[in-house]
Amino acid sequence: MIINETTQKLELDYPCTWCYKVVAYERAGIEIAALEIFSERTYSLNPSNSSKSGKYISMNLELLVHNEDERTYFYEALKAHPHVKMVL
């Protein structure tokens, strides 16, 4: 992974493993979103953090992506899912 200093764009060598940090109100919501979006893909889902108040929980979702379009598509699909509050 290299950041090109002239364009500030991340340059990745595909395929590569990518990790999305998914934030939601509850773990079950993240698990449902992952099952619906990645039903035919192998992925790992691991606990990350919860907010101080306990209102939000985050999990790391890691999987192999084959190109920029696929990586962006998965990001947008997660972000648009009704159980997901935010994706980083």
Secondary structure by P-SEA (a helix, b strand, c coil): ccccccccbbbbcccbbbbbbcccccaaaaaaaaaaaaccccbbbbbccccccccbbbbbbbbbbccaaaaaaaaaaaaacccccccc
